[in-house]
Amino acid sequence: MTTEELAEFLLAHLYELAEEAPHPNFLFSVDDFLSKFGITSRDDLQKALNYLGDRGFVFLVSHNMGGGTSAGMTIEGNIFVEKGGETGMIEQYRKNAQTFPKTPFATSPSPSDQKRTEVAAEGGQNFFFARRAVEALLEDIEDTLKKDDTVAGEAKRDLLSDVATLKIQMGRNVKSRQIIGVLLGNLSSVPSVAPLVTGLSHIVDSYFR
């Protein structure tokens, strides 16, 4: 099974779960996929989820406290499933959803895997330092927020979740500028981290187009 096929299988399952969820932006544990469907490699699962995230079909949120990651459907992801996908896996899942958990998954290399590897290898020294600067700024923003007593508990948790999501976005080869813009906008409203966010925005605009 290729990364794309595993990705579409997971997306079809997420779609099914989302239909029964209490609200549209409900999140589902990524770890559940491993245990429920016999996926033997977390790396394969992460590649599939990154593929879906790069195409804007899911959003991923890292929960540092629990050490896990959760995924939710986007509108684009819903539309993609309703149209049947591209590999035939969505249709196959719909016909035989009950048989999937019985068969362990193993993925094989695909053209998009190679392309993502090539993209990651591109770029010069400036890009490398820009990436390091982004990582350092995100760590500083996170540390500052944790120490900021002027931000209430619920709001602080939301903002720290935004930082975690930014880390995920910046680690991808294909980044959603729309999501990054919204997250930076949320963080820029906090005076204690606003200067750091301004610097981060400048680097993102200059090196991550």
Secondary structure by P-SEA (a helix, b strand, c coil): ccaaaaaaaaaaaaaaaaaaccccbbbbbaaaaaaacccccaaaaaaaaaaaaaaccbbbbbbccccbbbbbbcaaaaaaaaaccccaaaaaaaacccccccbbbbbcccaaaaaaaaaaacccaaaaaaaaaaaaaaaaaaaaaaacccccaaaaaaaaaaaaaaaaaaacccccaaaaaaaaaaaaacccaaaaaaaaaaaaacccc
